[in-house]
Amino acid sequence: MPRYKLTIEYDGTTYAGWQKQTECASVQGQIEAALLKFCGQPVDIVGAGRTDAGVHATAQIAHIDIPKEEEPFKVMQAINYYLFNNVDESGQTSNNTGNRIAILKAEKVSDEFNARFSAKKRHYLYRIVNRRARLGIEANRAWHVVEPLDLEAMQVAARHLVGHHDFNSFRDTQCQSKSSIKTMEQLDIRRVGDEVRFYISARSFLHHQVRIMVGTLALVGKGRWKPDDVLVALNAKNRTKAGPTSPPDGLYLVGVDY
């Protein structure tokens, strides 16, 4: 069967994450429901990353195998049509306005391409809105931090996390990865107006790793930790020694390299 690579964006606010679940709406489940209507038979979709509930994506990558070869543009258009329109057995159509998923691009690829296992690097963005006023437009799309954040202190602390380390302190206690050793290739922090943005890249991540790193660095920004306390937490290799897990609202999967 022909294989297609999909580039997908979604607002994860109302979804239980990427991975399909039996009782909750998920991104994978919504797309597979659209594929069933398009193809007339069940089609599995494989994503590059299993984003958690409330996490967003501007460029999630996935692959699908469908029964017959179609123009990539038609594949994109058809999936989007069924994502945004409910079609019943009689052919009646109604708008699915609550859906916040869109296929940005479809590309024909070889059978060797695997969205998950062929990935060489994943890129995440974490957004903090650092101001007194509550969030309006950015509600559910960023972490609202009221206390002033010391950008320079966080940047110094972040350097301890770049490179090849045992990140056991920075993974969820339910993480199922066999090894906690990862290579953090990028952890840059920049301020843009009221926003503090974290740009984070690695081949792969542990469960909640990005959110725990951001939550820990925020302690430094608030003046509750010194930058070197992050190194102490890293060397402890114990989840209880790192900071809190930041909310999912500010996290975005923004790219995957192949």
C-alpha positions as CSV (number, residue, x, y, z in Angstrom):
1,M,0.0,0.0,0.0
2,P,1.3,3.5,-0.7
3,R,2.7,5.4,2.2
4,Y,2.1,9.1,3.0
5,K,3.9,11.5,5.3
6,L,1.6,14.0,7.0
7,T,2.4,17.3,8.7
8,I,-0.2,18.1,11.3
9,E,-1.1,21.0,13.5
10,Y,-3.4,20.9,16.5
11,D,-4.6,22.7,19.6
12,G,-4.3,20.0,22.2
13,T,-6.5,21.7,24.8
14,T,-9.6,19.5,24.5
15,Y,-7.7,16.2,23.6
16,A,-6.4,13.5,25.9
17,G,-3.1,13.7,24.0
18,W,-1.9,12.2,20.7
19,Q,-2.4,8.5,21.5
20,K,-5.7,6.9,20.8
21,Q,-7.8,6.1,23.9
22,T,-11.1,4.2,24.4
23,E,-13.0,6.8,26.4
24,C,-11.5,10.2,25.6
25,A,-11.0,12.1,22.4
26,S,-7.4,12.0,21.1
27,V,-5.6,13.5,18.1
28,Q,-4.8,10.1,16.7
29,G,-8.3,8.9,17.2
30,Q,-9.8,11.9,15.5
31,I,-7.6,11.5,12.4
32,E,-8.2,7.7,12.2
33,A,-11.9,8.4,12.3
34,A,-11.5,10.7,9.3
35,L,-9.3,8.2,7.5
36,L,-12.0,5.5,8.0
37,K,-14.5,7.7,6.2
38,F,-12.0,8.6,3.5
39,C,-10.7,5.1,2.8
40,G,-13.7,3.0,3.8
41,Q,-11.6,0.8,6.0
42,P,-9.6,1.2,9.2
43,V,-6.2,3.0,8.7
44,D,-3.6,3.3,11.5
45,I,-1.6,6.5,11.8
46,V,1.9,6.5,13.3
47,G,3.1,9.8,14.9
48,A,6.6,11.1,15.5
49,G,5.8,12.0,19.1
50,R,3.1,11.0,21.6
51,T,2.2,14.5,23.0
52,D,0.4,14.6,26.3
53,A,-3.0,15.9,27.1
54,G,-3.2,19.7,26.5
55,V,0.1,19.8,24.5
56,H,-0.1,21.4,21.1
57,A,1.7,20.9,17.8
58,T,2.5,23.2,14.8
59,A,4.4,20.4,12.9
60,Q,3.7,16.9,14.2
61,I,4.8,14.3,11.7
62,A,3.0,11.1,11.0
63,H,2.7,8.4,8.3
64,I,-0.2,6.4,7.0
65,D,-0.6,3.5,4.5
66,I,-3.8,3.8,2.5
67,P,-5.5,1.2,0.2
68,K,-4.9,3.0,-3.1
69,E,-2.5,5.6,-4.5
70,E,-3.9,9.2,-4.5
71,E,-2.5,12.6,-5.2
72,P,-1.0,14.0,-2.0
73,F,-3.1,17.1,-2.2
74,K,-6.2,15.0,-2.4
75,V,-5.1,13.0,0.7
76,M,-4.6,16.2,2.6
77,Q,-7.9,17.7,1.5
78,A,-9.9,14.6,2.1
79,I,-8.7,14.1,5.7
80,N,-9.3,17.7,6.5
81,Y,-12.8,17.5,5.0
82,Y,-13.7,14.6,7.3
83,L,-12.0,16.1,10.3
84,F,-14.2,19.2,10.0
85,N,-17.4,17.6,8.7
86,N,-19.5,14.9,10.2
87,V,-21.0,12.7,7.5
88,D,-23.7,10.3,8.5
89,E,-24.8,7.1,6.8
90,S,-27.3,8.9,4.7
91,G,-24.7,11.3,3.4
92,Q,-25.9,14.3,5.4
93,T,-23.1,16.6,6.4
94,S,-22.7,18.8,9.5
95,N,-19.8,20.9,10.6
96,N,-17.5,19.6,13.4
97,T,-16.6,23.0,14.7
98,G,-15.0,21.7,17.9
99,N,-12.2,20.0,16.0
100,R,-8.8,21.7,16.3
101,I,-6.7,19.5,14.0
102,A,-5.5,20.3,10.5
103,I,-3.4,18.4,8.0
104,L,-1.0,21.0,6.6
105,K,0.7,18.8,4.1
106,A,0.7,15.2,2.6
107,E,3.7,13.8,0.8
108,K,4.3,10.4,-0.9
109,V,7.2,8.6,0.8
110,S,8.9,5.2,0.5
111,D,7.9,2.2,2.6
112,E,11.1,2.6,4.6
113,F,10.0,5.9,6.0
114,N,8.7,5.7,9.6
115,A,7.5,8.8,11.3
116,R,8.7,7.6,14.7
117,F,11.8,5.5,14.1
118,S,13.2,7.5,11.2
119,A,13.3,10.7,13.2
120,K,16.7,12.2,13.9
121,K,15.7,15.1,16.0
122,R,12.6,16.6,17.6
123,H,12.1,20.3,18.3
124,Y,9.9,21.7,21.0
125,L,8.9,25.2,22.0
126,Y,7.7,26.1,25.5
127,R,5.9,29.5,26.0
128,I,5.6,31.4,29.3
129,V,3.6,34.6,29.3
130,N,5.4,36.6,32.1
131,R,3.1,39.4,33.2
132,R,0.6,40.4,36.0
133,A,-2.5,40.5,33.8
134,R,-4.3,37.2,33.3
135,L,-4.4,35.5,29.9
136,G,-7.1,36.2,27.4
137,I,-6.3,35.1,23.9
138,E,-3.4,33.0,25.2
139,A,-5.4,31.0,27.8
140,N,-4.6,27.3,27.3
141,R,-1.8,28.2,24.9
142,A,0.9,29.3,27.4
143,W,1.9,29.1,31.0
144,H,1.0,32.2,32.9
145,V,3.8,33.2,35.4
146,V,3.1,36.3,37.4
147,E,6.5,36.7,39.2
148,P,9.2,38.4,37.2
149,L,11.6,35.9,35.7
150,D,15.4,36.4,35.6
151,L,16.2,35.5,32.1
152,E,20.0,35.6,32.5
153,A,19.9,33.3,35.6
154,M,17.7,30.8,33.7
155,Q,20.1,30.9,30.7
156,V,23.1,30.1,33.0
157,A,21.1,27.2,34.6
158,A,20.0,25.8,31.3
159,R,23.7,25.2,30.3
160,H,23.9,22.4,32.9
161,L,21.2,20.5,31.0
162,V,22.8,20.7,27.5
163,G,24.7,17.7,26.4
164,H,24.8,14.0,27.2
165,H,23.4,13.3,30.7
166,D,21.4,10.9,32.9
167,F,18.1,12.8,33.1
168,N,16.5,10.5,35.7
169,S,15.7,13.6,37.8
170,F,13.8,15.1,34.9
171,R,11.4,12.3,33.9
172,D,8.0,11.3,35.2
173,T,8.0,8.5,37.8
174,Q,5.7,6.6,35.3
175,C,8.2,6.9,32.4
176,Q,8.6,3.6,30.7
177,S,11.9,4.3,28.9
178,K,14.6,1.7,29.7
179,S,17.3,4.3,29.9
180,S,17.2,7.9,31.3
181,I,20.4,8.9,29.4
182,K,19.7,11.4,26.7
183,T,21.6,14.0,24.7
184,M,20.1,17.5,24.9
185,E,21.3,19.3,21.7
186,Q,19.6,22.7,22.3
187,L,18.1,24.5,25.3
188,D,17.9,28.2,24.5
189,I,15.8,30.7,26.4
190,R,14.8,34.1,24.9
191,R,12.5,36.9,26.0
192,V,10.1,38.3,23.3
193,G,8.0,41.1,24.9
194,D,6.0,39.5,27.7
195,E,6.9,36.0,26.6
196,V,9.8,33.8,27.8
197,R,10.4,31.1,25.1
198,F,12.3,27.9,25.6
199,Y,13.7,26.3,22.4
200,I,14.5,22.6,23.1
201,S,15.9,20.0,20.7
202,A,17.0,16.4,21.0
203,R,16.7,13.1,19.2
204,S,14.2,11.8,21.8
205,F,12.8,12.8,25.2
206,L,11.7,11.1,28.4
207,H,8.1,11.3,29.6
208,H,7.5,14.9,30.8
209,Q,11.2,15.8,30.4
210,V,10.6,19.1,28.7
211,R,8.0,20.2,31.2
212,I,10.1,19.2,34.2
213,M,13.1,21.1,32.8
214,V,11.0,24.2,32.3
215,G,9.4,23.9,35.7
216,T,12.9,23.6,37.3
217,L,14.3,26.5,35.3
218,A,11.3,28.6,36.3
219,L,12.4,28.2,40.0
220,V,15.7,29.7,39.0
221,G,14.0,32.6,37.2
222,K,11.8,33.3,40.3
223,G,14.9,33.4,42.5
224,R,14.0,30.4,44.5
225,W,16.9,28.3,43.2
226,K,20.4,29.3,42.2
227,P,21.6,28.2,38.7
228,D,24.0,25.6,40.2
229,D,21.0,24.0,42.0
230,V,20.0,22.7,38.6
231,L,23.3,20.8,38.3
232,V,22.8,19.4,41.8
233,A,19.4,18.1,40.8
234,L,20.7,16.6,37.6
235,N,23.5,14.8,39.4
236,A,21.1,13.5,42.0
237,K,19.3,11.3,39.4
238,N,16.2,11.4,41.5
239,R,12.9,12.9,40.4
240,T,12.2,14.4,43.9
241,K,15.3,16.6,43.6
242,A,14.1,18.5,40.5
243,G,11.4,21.1,40.2
244,P,7.7,20.8,39.4
245,T,6.3,19.7,36.1
246,S,5.1,22.8,34.2
247,P,1.6,22.9,32.7
248,P,1.0,21.3,29.3
249,D,-0.5,24.5,28.0
250,G,2.8,26.1,26.9
251,L,4.3,23.1,25.1
252,Y,4.4,22.8,21.3
253,L,5.9,20.2,19.1
254,V,7.3,22.4,16.3
255,G,9.3,20.2,14.1
256,V,10.9,16.8,13.4
257,D,14.1,16.3,11.4
258,Y,14.6,13.2,9.2
